[in-house]
Amino acid sequence: MKVPSILDPILNLFGQASGGYITYKQTKLEGKIRVEEARTEAEVYRQKRTADAEVEYDVEAQRQMQYSWKDEYFLFIMSIPFLGSFIPYVQDYMLRGWNYLAKAPRWYQFCFIGMLVSTYGLRWYVKAFGGAYTKVFNVSKTE
């Protein structure tokens, strides 16, 4: 049997106050956790919607190819240097042309690549390998 002490009411009061404080802190921490979980779920949902929209854009661009002549035009333009590289009397001109193109401004290179990418619905390719382009051509992301 416990003998009541004069300190029991004081200890009970302290115990209730500390228990209330602990409950308050625990509730506050649980709230922070719920907010962080909601933020994470929202970010996952946003990224999924962005990815879905990009896929839909690329699929639509490829579907529209059947109604457009620009993909044939780009295919023709892109085939000329390839074919010219095998024709002996054109090879010197091709090499000189490549040297001049290497001196083209970056904005022109990016615009040309952008037109090809949008025409053929290849935005995913640029997203996946865009970093490789910046490394190969020593281009900073801010340029």
Beta strands, then each sheet from edge to edge (+ up, - down):
end
